[in-house]
Amino acid sequence: MCVYSSGSFSVLSDGETVVGVYTALEEGKVYRIRGRLFNSTSGLRMRLGRVESAEPSFHLDVIEGAYWPSDGHYLLAPGKIKLGIPIDVRKGELVRVEGIWYGKKFYPVRYETLGFSEKPEDRMPWSVEGIIIYAGSKTVLWNGSEEIVLYLPYRTKLELGKRVRVVGIVRFYSKLSLIVDSREDIQVIGDAGRRDVSHAEIGEVAVGSCTVIGSGSSLKLNCTDLRLYGFSARVGDRVYLEAIRRKSSLYCMNCKIVTPREELPNEICSFEVGEFAKVSGWVEWVKVYKNGFGLANITNGNCWVLLKLRKSLEVSLEENQTVTAYGIFTTYRGMPAFEIASGDDLCSGRC
């Protein structure tokens, strides 16, 4: 096999003997050469008589590994073996190669592709397809059964909700991880499926209109047990959401307030335990106990409810004050009551 060629000089090897010939040959190709051998100060040489292409009749070593063309051409087995010439195999694909060693390089003569590995193996290439469920400082792909952390090339970003196919090197850190060598090793092949927020599964885009019943660093909604991250709204606001479903949360991709809480109807007369509502009325009386807990009777026409005033709310009310509150219907000693999550959910007047 020709293992080196430059100008009119080439080097051939059968894995054991090395012969130099004064002719231009193609690296990686097997030849049968006839001529006269002689020794030179640089090693064995041949004066050519005849050169023709041939099938190898010498011993071939066999190596199995994954083809990895990156700053050179390599087989990962999982040790790194440098190839003398490239082969026509997809990056990361398993291959069985027959060839010879010359120096520190392995020169393929024949090879057979074996497809991509079905399971991840540490420090070996793997191909995986799934939905991006985290993007930004941390990129995570959901492949239908587990989360895979992607370490992307510098300045490479992927969008939430995109379906991608990725080839990379497996590493088992705290989570299964894939180190991606090049932007070309990532294919965007579509978008995540969409489903109603109450039925969305991990990796799908949850869609729906819901009322905010709890706020803070994330939102609690009346349509799902999952918290919504990446969007701000007040208790009582009705929001439209398109959010990627993660294992135990939702993350907003496209969210907006469709009905601000000020536009909700006054439901003081529609008492139903556990239901979220807006109630408006005037303070008929206020009572505060020694432990700081208070009650206020909010009345509107023939309807009334007891507003629970936890000390932690840090709010106070006065008789005849007009108030609006956003919260949950409950009971107090068998009587209709109303509970708010924070002081921000209680205001004076029409608000």
C-alpha angles and dihedrals in degrees: 000000000000105000098170135022131173126161108319096340127086137175123219129193138177092198093272111039123049121203130180120214130187100234138084113261135170117259113240094023124116118231139182109219129189122194146098120302123218136168121246133180087262096049139270116351135181132214102219125238102158137003126191138159115258147172115257115266094176129087116284124204118222125221129176121201146112120290111239117177103188121133085343135353118290146168115221111208079164089280113075115257117184116222121217092217135018122257129212098251132122115260111269095013119137115246140179109220130192117197148107137275121242115176107316094333131089116219114207119222099170133004140183124205117229101185127242122317112266094213131040116257122190114263092003130109119262134180119217136173127204151110125296105238098167125037135173122039088008123033117199129179124203111211096186097272109037146012117259120195113222121210101201131199117268113292093004115133133178127206125242113257096023120133109225140176113217135186118198147132115284120234125176105218121148084309132023104277136189122207107210114210102195142009086242088066090068124077122187103211105170148310134294118265119260127230140164111282093244092058104030116130129208110294095023128109109249112216129189151097116265141167119243109238098169133025139190130097085345135018128248112213133200093228101058142021090232121098118236117228131189098042136080127216139142129255106274097028114126112223136191111219141191104182136163112246114232129182096280106359147036126241120205118244097163118004134156140168109252098176120023113217092248088071095056116112121252105257101180088123094050100071114177121157114246096015122124115234149154116243127189131183145107128290109254095179141345129211125186121191127214092259090059097255114132142190129207125190108223112197133187117173109308093343128087141168135187112244111212112223110196114197090238090064089071093210132127132196135199131211116272091018114139112230142176122204135185118206149086130314112239138147137259116201089335095311127114109270140172129216129198127198099219143001089258089069092064124068139163123250125355103344 
